[in-house]
Amino acid sequence: MSRNHQLARLQLAIMQVLWDRGEATVAEVRGALEDDRPLAYTTVATMLTKMERNGQVAHRTEGRVHVYKPALHRERVSQSMVADLAGRLFDGDVAEMVSHLLDGCDVSREELARLKTLIRQKEREVKDAD
């Protein structure tokens, strides 16, 4: 992974809105976040400006309104943030991290089956790489 994409809580919430919608204005982002956290219009606008400066979002102008879109892929950010968490909290021990996740969450039979499938796929990838 070429870049380490770490997002603060508000940045991540904004990115979630943009990933879900594809693009949005400041007012639309603010409205989408309103239930979880009431924010001033200027707070969202300032954050989007900072995020654009950091290369996290981009905008186009429609009349007098900026329409923002994500400049980062959700999967790349997720992978980067999880890898950072594994490294910082579990010293890179993926098995320990997964063990904590399984112990700390309610996991359905369907989710366990999916995890087993993912592990088998990863085992094949590792075997093929050898």
C-alpha positions in Angstrom: 0.0 0.0 0.0 1.6 3.2 -1.1 0.0 5.6 1.4 -1.2 5.3 4.9 -4.7 6.7 5.1 -5.7 7.5 8.6 -8.9 9.5 9.2 -10.1 11.1 12.4 -13.6 10.4 13.6 -15.3 13.4 11.8 -13.3 12.9 8.7 -14.4 9.2 8.6 -18.0 10.2 9.1 -17.8 12.7 6.2 -16.1 10.1 4.0 -18.9 7.5 4.8 -21.5 10.0 3.6 -19.5 10.7 0.4 -18.8 7.0 -0.2 -22.5 6.1 0.3 -23.8 9.0 -1.9 -21.0 9.3 -4.4 -21.0 13.1 -4.0 -22.6 15.7 -1.8 -22.7 19.4 -1.0 -21.7 20.7 2.5 -25.4 21.0 3.4 -26.1 17.4 2.3 -23.1 16.1 4.3 -24.3 18.2 7.3 -27.8 16.8 7.0 -26.6 13.2 6.8 -24.6 13.7 9.9 -27.2 15.6 11.8 -28.8 12.7 13.7 -25.5 11.5 15.1 -23.8 14.8 15.7 -25.3 18.3 15.2 -22.6 20.3 13.4 -22.5 23.9 12.2 -22.5 24.4 8.4 -19.1 26.2 8.8 -17.6 23.2 10.7 -18.5 20.8 7.9 -17.3 23.3 5.2 -14.0 23.9 7.0 -13.4 20.1 7.4 -14.2 19.5 3.7 -11.7 22.2 2.7 -9.0 20.7 4.9 -9.8 17.2 3.6 -9.5 18.5 0.0 -6.1 20.1 0.8 -5.0 16.7 2.2 -6.1 14.9 -1.0 -9.0 13.0 0.7 -11.8 14.7 -1.3 -12.2 16.7 -4.4 -14.9 19.1 -5.5 -16.6 20.5 -8.6 -18.5 23.8 -8.6 -22.2 23.8 -9.5 -23.4 27.4 -9.6 -22.2 28.8 -6.3 -22.1 25.4 -4.5 -19.2 23.0 -4.2 -20.1 19.4 -4.7 -17.6 17.1 -3.0 -16.7 13.5 -3.9 -14.3 11.1 -2.2 -10.8 11.0 -3.6 -9.9 7.9 -1.6 -11.3 4.4 -2.0 -13.2 3.0 0.9 -11.4 -0.3 0.7 -8.0 1.3 0.8 -8.8 3.5 3.8 -10.3 0.5 5.6 -7.2 -1.7 4.9 -4.9 1.1 6.0 -6.7 1.9 9.2 -7.1 -1.8 10.2 -3.4 -2.5 9.5 -2.5 0.5 11.6 -4.8 -0.8 14.4 -3.3 -4.2 14.2 0.2 -2.8 14.4 -0.4 -0.3 17.2 -2.7 -2.3 19.4 -1.7 -5.9 18.7 1.9 -5.5 17.7 1.0 -6.9 14.2 -0.5 -10.1 15.6 -3.5 -10.6 13.3 -4.6 -13.8 15.1 -4.7 -11.9 18.4 -6.7 -9.1 16.8 -9.2 -11.5 15.3 -9.5 -13.3 18.7 -10.3 -10.0 20.4 -12.9 -9.3 17.7 -14.6 -12.7 18.1 -14.6 -12.4 21.9 -15.9 -8.8 21.9 -18.7 -9.1 19.4 -21.8 -11.2 18.8 -21.0 -13.4 15.8 -23.7 -15.3 13.9 -23.3 -18.7 12.4 -23.4 -17.0 9.0 -20.6 -14.7 9.9 -18.5 -17.5 11.2 -19.1 -19.5 8.0 -18.0 -16.4 6.0 -14.9 -16.0 8.1 -14.0 -19.7 7.5 -14.4 -19.2 3.8 -12.2 -16.1 3.9 -9.5 -18.0 5.9 -9.6 -20.8 3.3 -9.2 -18.3 0.5 -6.3 -16.7 2.2 -4.7 -20.1 2.8 -4.9 -20.8 -0.9 -3.4 -17.4 -1.8 -0.5 -18.0 0.6 0.1 -21.5 -0.7 0.0 -20.3 -4.3 2.5 -17.5 -3.5 5.1 -20.1 -2.1 
